[in-house]
Amino acid sequence: MAMRVKKQLEHWLDLPKGSLTGESRLEIYAGRMAVMDGRCAVLTCEEDVVRLRTAGGVLCFRGRELRLSAFSANGATVEGRLCAVEFE
């Protein structure tokens, strides 16, 4: 299905952006939790940095006491004290 048609379907069906096109979506909750929906792979998972490869590039979380509380090929949840989110 063409990308333009997928975007139109998302709009008409009131689906979250990227649900049909494979784009990633990031939600951050009070600097304590970040939920990333979309295909990803873990590059680095340390106490002060978590790096995920997404379709749009590398997403880097910096902070303290970071951990992946949930992970699948279709998303990840990072918890801890988030100080910065960077796109590399």
Buried (B, 14 or more C-beta within 10 A) or exposed (E): EEEEEBBEBBEEEEEEEBBBBEBBEBEBEEEEBBBBBBBBEEBEBEEBBBBBBBEEEBBBBBBEEBEBEEBEEEBBBBBBEBEEBEEE
